[in-house]
Amino acid sequence: MAADGSVLQVEQVDLRHQPSLRRWWETGRDCWSGDRVVPDWPVWDVSRRVLPADNPELETSSFLASDQEGVVGFGMLVLPVRDNPHLAFVDLGVLPGRRREGRGTALAGVLEELARKRGRNTVIVEGYAPPEAAAPCEPFAATLGYELANQETVKHQSVASYRALRDDLRAETAAGLADYQIVGWDTGCPDEYIEDCCRLLSGFNAQVPLGDLALEDSEWTPERMRAWEARNQEVGRHSFSAGAVSADGSLVGTSGIRVDDDDPTRGTVGITLVAPDHRGHRLGLALKMAVTDLALQHFPDLDHVETSNADSNTHMNGVNERLGYRPVERLLEFQKVL
Protein backbone atom coordinates (compact mmCIF):
# COMPACT_ATOMS: atom_id res chain seq x y z
CA MET A 1 0.00 0.00 0.00
CA ALA A 2 1.31 3.45 -0.91
CA ALA A 3 1.57 6.38 1.51
CA ASP A 4 -1.73 7.86 0.32
CA GLY A 5 -3.57 4.67 1.19
CA SER A 6 -4.02 3.47 -2.38
CA VAL A 7 -3.21 -0.13 -3.24
CA LEU A 8 -0.06 -0.79 -5.25
CA GLN A 9 -0.25 -3.93 -7.35
CA VAL A 10 3.07 -5.60 -8.12
CA GLU A 11 2.89 -8.31 -10.76
CA GLN A 12 5.68 -10.52 -12.04
CA VAL A 13 6.41 -10.25 -15.74
CA ASP A 14 6.66 -13.33 -17.94
CA LEU A 15 10.06 -12.71 -19.51
CA ARG A 16 9.29 -15.16 -22.31
CA HIS A 17 6.14 -13.27 -23.33
CA GLN A 18 7.63 -10.59 -25.56
CA PRO A 19 4.80 -7.99 -25.32
CA SER A 20 4.96 -8.15 -21.50
CA LEU A 21 8.74 -7.95 -21.54
CA ARG A 22 8.56 -4.98 -23.91
CA ARG A 23 6.20 -3.15 -21.57
CA TRP A 24 8.53 -3.78 -18.64
CA TRP A 25 11.54 -2.64 -20.69
CA GLU A 26 9.82 0.58 -21.77
CA THR A 27 8.78 1.35 -18.19
CA GLY A 28 12.33 0.85 -16.92
CA ARG A 29 13.71 3.02 -19.71
CA ASP A 30 11.25 5.81 -18.88
CA CYS A 31 12.04 5.57 -15.15
CA TRP A 32 15.76 5.95 -15.84
CA SER A 33 15.51 8.58 -18.58
CA GLY A 34 15.91 11.68 -16.42
CA ASP A 35 18.09 10.23 -13.67
CA ARG A 36 21.28 9.24 -15.44
CA VAL A 37 24.09 11.37 -16.80
CA VAL A 38 24.63 8.54 -19.28
CA PRO A 39 21.56 7.03 -21.05
CA ASP A 40 22.67 3.51 -20.17
CA TRP A 41 19.43 1.50 -20.21
CA PRO A 42 20.10 -1.69 -22.25
CA VAL A 43 18.88 -1.53 -25.81
CA TRP A 44 15.72 -3.51 -26.56
CA ASP A 45 17.35 -6.11 -28.79
CA VAL A 46 19.80 -7.04 -26.02
CA SER A 47 17.09 -7.22 -23.35
CA ARG A 48 14.70 -9.35 -25.41
CA ARG A 49 17.49 -11.84 -26.06
CA VAL A 50 19.26 -11.90 -22.69
CA LEU A 51 16.51 -11.68 -20.08
CA PRO A 52 14.42 -14.71 -21.15
CA ALA A 53 17.46 -16.97 -21.53
CA ASP A 54 18.26 -19.44 -18.76
CA ASN A 55 21.15 -18.21 -16.63
CA PRO A 56 23.25 -20.71 -14.65
CA GLU A 57 24.58 -17.91 -12.44
CA LEU A 58 21.56 -15.76 -11.59
CA GLU A 59 17.83 -16.13 -11.08
CA THR A 60 16.14 -12.97 -12.39
CA SER A 61 12.54 -11.90 -11.79
CA SER A 62 11.02 -8.72 -13.22
CA PHE A 63 7.95 -6.83 -12.00
CA LEU A 64 5.60 -4.02 -12.97
CA ALA A 65 3.96 -1.85 -10.31
CA SER A 66 0.52 -0.35 -10.98
CA ASP A 67 -2.20 1.60 -9.18
CA GLN A 68 -5.66 2.68 -10.22
CA GLU A 69 -4.17 5.08 -12.78
CA GLY A 70 -1.95 2.50 -14.51
CA VAL A 71 1.68 1.42 -14.48
CA VAL A 72 3.84 3.56 -12.18
CA GLY A 73 7.15 1.71 -11.97
CA PHE A 74 9.29 -1.36 -12.49
CA GLY A 75 11.26 -3.72 -10.31
CA MET A 76 13.85 -6.47 -10.64
CA LEU A 77 15.04 -9.08 -8.16
CA VAL A 78 18.28 -10.93 -8.93
CA LEU A 79 19.39 -13.88 -6.79
CA PRO A 80 22.86 -15.44 -7.10
CA VAL A 81 22.51 -19.19 -7.67
CA ARG A 82 25.99 -20.67 -7.20
CA ASP A 83 27.41 -18.48 -4.43
CA ASN A 84 26.50 -15.67 -2.01
CA PRO A 85 23.23 -17.39 -0.97
CA HIS A 86 22.55 -14.61 1.56
CA LEU A 87 22.37 -11.86 -1.08
CA ALA A 88 19.64 -10.34 -3.23
CA PHE A 89 20.22 -7.60 -5.78
CA VAL A 90 17.29 -5.25 -6.33
CA ASP A 91 16.61 -2.64 -8.98
CA LEU A 92 13.52 -0.44 -9.03
CA GLY A 93 12.23 2.83 -10.36
CA VAL A 94 9.13 5.01 -10.45
CA LEU A 95 8.04 7.10 -13.42
CA PRO A 96 9.09 10.75 -13.04
CA GLY A 97 5.51 12.03 -12.87
CA ARG A 98 4.51 9.60 -10.10
CA ARG A 99 7.25 10.10 -7.56
CA ARG A 100 6.96 11.33 -3.94
CA GLU A 101 3.67 9.45 -3.59
CA GLY A 102 5.03 6.46 -1.66
CA ARG A 103 5.06 4.16 -4.70
CA GLY A 104 8.80 3.56 -4.58
CA THR A 105 8.72 2.79 -0.86
CA ALA A 106 5.85 0.33 -1.31
CA LEU A 107 7.57 -1.36 -4.27
CA ALA A 108 10.84 -1.68 -2.35
CA GLY A 109 8.95 -3.32 0.51
CA VAL A 110 7.44 -5.91 -1.83
CA LEU A 111 10.82 -6.77 -3.36
CA GLU A 112 12.47 -7.03 0.06
CA GLU A 113 9.76 -9.38 1.25
CA LEU A 114 10.22 -11.57 -1.82
CA ALA A 115 13.95 -11.70 -1.08
CA ARG A 116 13.27 -12.61 2.53
CA LYS A 117 10.98 -15.46 1.49
CA ARG A 118 13.80 -16.84 -0.64
CA GLY A 119 16.09 -16.97 2.38
CA ARG A 120 18.11 -13.86 1.58
CA ASN A 121 19.04 -11.57 4.47
CA THR A 122 21.00 -8.82 2.70
CA VAL A 123 19.83 -6.62 -0.18
CA ILE A 124 22.08 -4.55 -2.45
CA VAL A 125 20.71 -1.71 -4.58
CA GLU A 126 22.67 0.43 -7.02
CA GLY A 127 22.12 4.10 -7.71
CA TYR A 128 23.84 6.68 -9.88
CA ALA A 129 24.76 10.32 -9.39
CA PRO A 130 26.63 13.02 -11.33
CA PRO A 131 30.37 13.14 -10.56
CA GLU A 132 30.15 16.19 -8.28
CA ALA A 133 26.50 16.29 -7.19
CA ALA A 134 23.96 14.46 -5.08
CA ALA A 135 21.16 12.38 -6.59
CA PRO A 136 17.59 11.55 -5.51
CA CYS A 137 18.60 7.94 -4.89
CA GLU A 138 20.70 8.92 -1.88
CA PRO A 139 18.01 10.31 0.46
CA PHE A 140 15.54 7.72 -0.84
CA ALA A 141 17.88 4.87 0.06
CA ALA A 142 18.54 6.36 3.50
CA THR A 143 14.81 6.64 4.17
CA LEU A 144 14.42 2.93 3.42
CA GLY A 145 17.22 1.99 5.81
CA TYR A 146 19.96 1.35 3.25
CA GLU A 147 23.53 2.36 4.02
CA LEU A 148 26.11 3.38 1.44
CA ALA A 149 28.43 0.36 1.39
CA ASN A 150 30.64 1.15 -1.60
CA GLN A 151 31.21 3.91 -4.11
CA GLU A 152 32.76 3.62 -7.54
CA THR A 153 33.36 6.00 -10.40
CA VAL A 154 31.91 5.07 -13.78
CA LYS A 155 34.30 5.93 -16.60
CA HIS A 156 34.14 5.87 -20.38
CA GLN A 157 36.98 5.31 -22.79
CA SER A 158 36.53 6.85 -26.22
CA VAL A 159 37.85 4.41 -28.80
CA ALA A 160 39.07 7.32 -30.91
CA SER A 161 41.12 8.62 -27.97
CA TYR A 162 42.45 5.14 -27.27
CA ARG A 163 43.65 4.72 -30.86
CA ALA A 164 45.63 7.94 -30.53
CA LEU A 165 47.31 6.66 -27.35
CA ARG A 166 48.00 3.10 -28.46
CA ASP A 167 51.53 3.44 -29.88
CA ASP A 168 52.81 5.24 -26.79
CA LEU A 169 51.14 2.69 -24.51
CA ARG A 170 52.67 -0.19 -26.42
CA ALA A 171 56.12 1.29 -25.95
CA GLU A 172 55.47 1.73 -22.21
CA THR A 173 54.54 -1.91 -21.70
CA ALA A 174 57.16 -3.55 -23.95
CA ALA A 175 59.87 -4.01 -21.30
CA GLY A 176 57.53 -5.58 -18.76
CA LEU A 177 56.36 -8.18 -21.26
CA ALA A 178 59.82 -9.66 -21.82
CA ASP A 179 59.00 -12.72 -19.70
CA TYR A 180 55.33 -13.04 -20.64
CA GLN A 181 53.16 -13.92 -23.61
CA ILE A 182 49.82 -12.21 -24.16
CA VAL A 183 47.05 -14.46 -25.50
CA GLY A 184 43.43 -13.70 -26.29
CA TRP A 185 40.11 -15.41 -26.95
CA ASP A 186 36.47 -14.69 -27.68
CA THR A 187 34.22 -16.20 -24.97
CA GLY A 188 35.73 -19.72 -24.92
CA CYS A 189 38.79 -19.99 -22.69
CA PRO A 190 41.39 -22.34 -24.24
CA ASP A 191 41.53 -25.71 -22.50
CA GLU A 192 45.16 -25.25 -21.50
CA TYR A 193 44.35 -22.14 -19.46
CA ILE A 194 40.95 -22.89 -17.99
CA GLU A 195 42.18 -24.25 -14.64
CA ASP A 196 44.34 -21.15 -14.11
CA CYS A 197 41.53 -18.87 -15.21
CA CYS A 198 39.17 -20.46 -12.69
CA ARG A 199 41.76 -20.02 -9.95
CA LEU A 200 42.10 -16.30 -10.75
CA LEU A 201 38.34 -15.77 -10.81
CA SER A 202 37.82 -17.63 -7.55
CA GLY A 203 39.99 -15.17 -5.67
CA PHE A 204 38.78 -11.99 -7.34
CA ASN A 205 36.44 -10.57 -4.67
CA ALA A 206 39.10 -10.92 -2.00
CA GLN A 207 41.59 -8.84 -4.02
CA VAL A 208 39.53 -5.81 -5.05
CA PRO A 209 38.20 -3.01 -2.81
CA LEU A 210 34.52 -3.70 -2.11
CA GLY A 211 33.93 -1.31 0.77
CA ASP A 212 31.43 -2.80 3.19
CA LEU A 213 29.60 -4.94 0.63
CA ALA A 214 28.80 -8.40 1.99
CA LEU A 215 30.14 -10.16 -1.10
CA GLU A 216 31.91 -13.49 -0.62
CA ASP A 217 34.35 -15.11 -3.01
CA SER A 218 33.06 -17.40 -5.72
CA GLU A 219 34.38 -20.86 -6.47
CA TRP A 220 34.85 -21.36 -10.20
CA THR A 221 35.34 -24.73 -11.84
CA PRO A 222 35.86 -25.59 -15.52
CA GLU A 223 32.29 -26.92 -15.64
CA ARG A 224 30.92 -23.67 -14.29
CA MET A 225 33.03 -21.66 -16.72
CA ARG A 226 31.84 -23.66 -19.72
CA ALA A 227 28.20 -23.23 -18.71
CA TRP A 228 28.70 -19.47 -18.40
CA GLU A 229 30.42 -19.32 -21.79
CA ALA A 230 27.66 -21.36 -23.45
CA ARG A 231 25.03 -18.98 -22.14
CA ASN A 232 26.93 -15.97 -23.50
CA GLN A 233 27.20 -17.60 -26.90
CA GLU A 234 23.50 -18.42 -26.87
CA VAL A 235 22.47 -14.79 -26.31
CA GLY A 236 24.98 -13.25 -28.72
CA ARG A 237 27.26 -11.87 -26.04
CA HIS A 238 31.00 -11.82 -26.72
CA SER A 239 33.18 -12.02 -23.63
CA PHE A 240 36.59 -11.08 -24.98
CA SER A 241 39.53 -11.95 -22.75
CA ALA A 242 43.25 -11.34 -22.78
CA GLY A 243 45.58 -13.42 -20.64
CA ALA A 244 49.18 -13.10 -19.51
CA VAL A 245 51.14 -16.37 -19.68
CA SER A 246 54.34 -16.70 -17.66
CA ALA A 247 57.50 -18.52 -18.72
CA ASP A 248 56.27 -21.79 -17.18
CA GLY A 249 53.07 -21.70 -19.25
CA SER A 250 50.74 -20.61 -16.44
CA LEU A 251 48.01 -18.01 -16.92
CA VAL A 252 48.82 -15.35 -14.32
CA GLY A 253 46.58 -12.46 -15.32
CA THR A 254 43.42 -11.73 -17.27
CA SER A 255 41.25 -8.85 -18.44
CA GLY A 256 37.87 -8.87 -20.17
CA ILE A 257 35.47 -6.76 -22.22
CA ARG A 258 31.89 -7.70 -23.08
CA VAL A 259 30.18 -6.64 -26.34
CA ASP A 260 26.71 -7.72 -27.49
CA ASP A 261 25.94 -8.48 -31.13
CA ASP A 262 22.82 -6.34 -30.77
CA ASP A 263 24.71 -3.34 -29.34
CA PRO A 264 28.01 -3.33 -31.25
CA THR A 265 29.12 0.22 -30.44
CA ARG A 266 29.37 -0.21 -26.65
CA GLY A 267 31.71 -2.38 -24.60
CA THR A 268 31.70 -3.11 -20.88
CA VAL A 269 34.79 -4.05 -18.91
CA GLY A 270 34.68 -7.25 -16.86
CA ILE A 271 37.45 -8.10 -14.41
CA THR A 272 41.13 -7.25 -14.65
CA LEU A 273 43.34 -9.22 -12.30
CA VAL A 274 47.04 -10.12 -12.08
CA ALA A 275 48.31 -12.72 -9.62
CA PRO A 276 50.20 -11.04 -6.74
CA ASP A 277 53.56 -12.66 -7.58
CA HIS A 278 53.46 -11.20 -11.09
CA ARG A 279 52.58 -7.60 -10.37
CA GLY A 280 54.94 -4.72 -11.10
CA HIS A 281 55.43 -5.52 -14.80
CA ARG A 282 52.67 -3.28 -16.22
CA LEU A 283 50.68 -6.44 -17.03
CA GLY A 284 47.38 -4.80 -16.08
CA LEU A 285 47.93 -2.05 -18.63
CA ALA A 286 49.14 -4.51 -21.27
CA LEU A 287 46.16 -6.83 -20.73
CA LYS A 288 43.63 -4.01 -20.96
CA MET A 289 45.23 -2.85 -24.19
CA ALA A 290 45.23 -6.35 -25.63
CA VAL A 291 41.57 -7.04 -24.84
CA THR A 292 40.53 -3.65 -26.23
CA ASP A 293 42.40 -4.43 -29.46
CA LEU A 294 40.74 -7.86 -29.59
CA ALA A 295 37.28 -6.35 -29.21
CA LEU A 296 38.04 -3.81 -31.95
CA GLN A 297 39.10 -6.58 -34.32
CA HIS A 298 35.64 -8.13 -34.05
CA PHE A 299 33.66 -4.90 -33.63
CA PRO A 300 35.38 -2.14 -35.63
CA ASP A 301 32.43 0.22 -35.00
CA LEU A 302 32.94 0.10 -31.24
CA ASP A 303 32.56 3.69 -30.01
CA HIS A 304 33.31 3.53 -26.29
CA VAL A 305 34.06 1.14 -23.43
CA GLU A 306 32.67 1.55 -19.91
CA THR A 307 34.25 0.53 -16.62
CA SER A 308 33.84 1.32 -12.93
CA ASN A 309 36.29 1.09 -10.06
CA ALA A 310 36.21 1.83 -6.37
CA ASP A 311 37.71 5.22 -5.61
CA SER A 312 40.17 3.49 -3.26
CA ASN A 313 41.52 1.28 -6.06
CA THR A 314 44.29 3.72 -6.86
CA HIS A 315 46.36 1.36 -8.99
CA MET A 316 43.57 0.41 -11.39
CA ASN A 317 42.32 3.98 -11.50
CA GLY A 318 45.80 5.03 -12.63
CA VAL A 319 45.82 2.34 -15.33
CA ASN A 320 42.42 3.41 -16.59
CA GLU A 321 43.40 7.07 -16.64
CA ARG A 322 46.46 6.21 -18.73
CA LEU A 323 44.19 4.33 -21.16
CA GLY A 324 42.05 7.41 -21.63
CA TYR A 325 39.09 6.56 -19.38
CA ARG A 326 37.29 9.66 -18.08
CA PRO A 327 34.74 9.93 -15.22
CA VAL A 328 31.09 10.27 -16.22
CA GLU A 329 29.08 9.22 -13.12
CA ARG A 330 29.28 7.93 -9.57
CA LEU A 331 28.00 4.41 -8.89
CA LEU A 332 26.56 4.15 -5.36
CA GLU A 333 26.03 0.69 -3.88
CA PHE A 334 23.59 0.66 -0.97
CA GLN A 335 23.14 -2.30 1.36
CA LYS A 336 20.49 -3.30 3.89
CA VAL A 337 20.34 -6.22 6.29
CA LEU A 338 16.73 -7.38 6.43
C-alpha positions, 0 to 999 in steps of 0.5 A, spaced: 500 500 500 502 506 498 503 512 503 496 515 500 492 509 502 491 506 495 493 499 493 499 498 489 499 492 485 506 488 483 505 483 478 511 478 475 512 479 468 513 473 464 520 474 460 518 469 455 512 473 453 515 478 448 509 484 449 509 483 456 517 484 456 517 490 452 512 493 456 517 492 462 523 494 458 519 501 456 517 502 463 524 501 466 527 506 460 522 511 462 524 511 469 531 511 468 531 517 462 531 523 467 536 520 472 542 518 469 548 522 466 549 517 461 543 514 457 545 507 459 538 502 459 540 496 455 537 496 448 531 492 446 534 487 442 539 485 447 534 485 453 529 481 449 534 476 447 538 476 454 533 476 459 528 470 457 534 466 456 536 461 462 542 463 466 546 458 470 549 464 475 543 468 476 535 467 477 532 474 475 525 476 476 522 482 473 515 486 476 511 491 474 507 496 479 501 499 478 495 503 481 488 505 479 491 510 474 496 505 470 503 502 471 507 507 475 514 503 476 518 497 475 522 492 479 527 487 478 530 481 483 536 478 482 538 472 486 545 469 485 545 461 484 551 458 485 554 463 491 553 468 495 546 465 498 545 470 503 544 476 497 539 479 493 540 484 488 534 489 487 533 494 482 527 499 481 524 505 479 518 510 479 516 514 473 518 521 473 511 524 474 509 519 479 514 520 484 513 522 492 507 518 492 510 512 496 510 508 490 517 507 490 517 505 498 511 500 497 515 497 491 521 496 495 517 493 501 514 488 496 521 486 493 524 485 500 519 481 502 520 476 496 527 476 497 526 474 505 521 469 502 527 466 498 532 466 504 536 472 503 538 476 508 541 482 505 539 486 499 544 490 495 541 496 490 545 500 485 544 508 484 547 513 480 549 520 481 553 526 477 560 526 478 560 532 483 553 532 485 547 528 489 542 524 486 535 523 488 537 515 490 541 517 496 536 520 500 531 515 498 535 509 500 537 512 506 529 513 508 528 505 506 534 503 511 539 502 506 547 504 508 552 506 502 556 500 502 561 502 496 562 507 491 565 507 484 566 511 479 563 510 472 568 511 466 568 511 459 573 510 454 573 513 447 575 508 442 578 514 438 582 517 444 584 510 445 587 509 438 591 515 438 594 513 445 596 506 443 603 506 440 605 510 446 602 505 450 605 499 447 612 502 448 610 503 455 609 496 456 614 492 452 619 491 457 615 488 462 612 483 457 619 480 456 617 474 460 610 473 458 606 472 452 599 475 451 594 471 448 586 472 447 580 469 446 572 470 444 568 467 450 571 460 450 577 460 454 582 455 451 583 448 454 590 449 456 588 455 461 581 454 464 584 451 470 588 457 471 583 462 469 578 459 474 583 459 480 584 467 478 576 468 478 575 464 484 579 469 488 577 476 485 572 478 490 578 478 495 583 482 491 579 488 489 576 493 494 569 492 495 567 497 501 562 494 506 559 490 501 557 483 503 560 479 497 563 473 498 568 469 493 566 465 488 568 458 487 569 457 479 570 450 476 571 448 468 564 446 468 561 452 471 566 456 466 563 452 460 556 453 462 557 461 463 560 461 456 555 457 453 550 462 455 553 468 453 554 464 446 546 463 446 544 470 447 549 473 442 554 476 447 561 476 446 566 475 452 573 477 450 579 476 454 586 477 454 591 473 458 598 473 460 602 467 460 608 466 464 614 462 462 612 456 465 606 456 461 601 458 467 596 463 466 597 469 471 593 475 469 586 476 465 582 482 463 575 482 459 570 486 455 563 484 453 560 486 447 553 484 445 551 483 437 545 487 438 549 493 441 556 493 437 558 500 439 558 499 446 563 495 450 563 493 458 569 491 462 569 485 466 574 483 471 582 485 470 586 481 475 594 479 475 596 474 480 600 477 486 607 474 484 606 477 477 605 484 479 609 490 477 610 488 470 605 493 467 601 487 465 594 490 467 595 495 462 598 490 457 592 486 458 587 491 458 590 494 451 590 487 448 583 485 450 581 492 447 584 491 441 581 484 440 574 487 441 576 492 436 578 486 431 571 483 431 567 490 432 570 495 428 564 500 429 565 500 437 565 507 439 566 507 447 568 502 453 565 503 460 568 501 466 567 502 474 572 502 479 572 503 487 575 510 488 580 506 493 583 502 487 588 507 486 592 502 482 587 500 477 584 507 477 591 510 474 591 504 469 584 506 466 586 514 466 592 512 462 588 508 457 584 514 456 578 513 461 574 519 463 569 519 469 562 520 467 558 518 473 558 515 480 555 508 482 553 508 489 552 501 492 547 501 498 546 495 502 540 493 507 540 487 512 533 485 512 
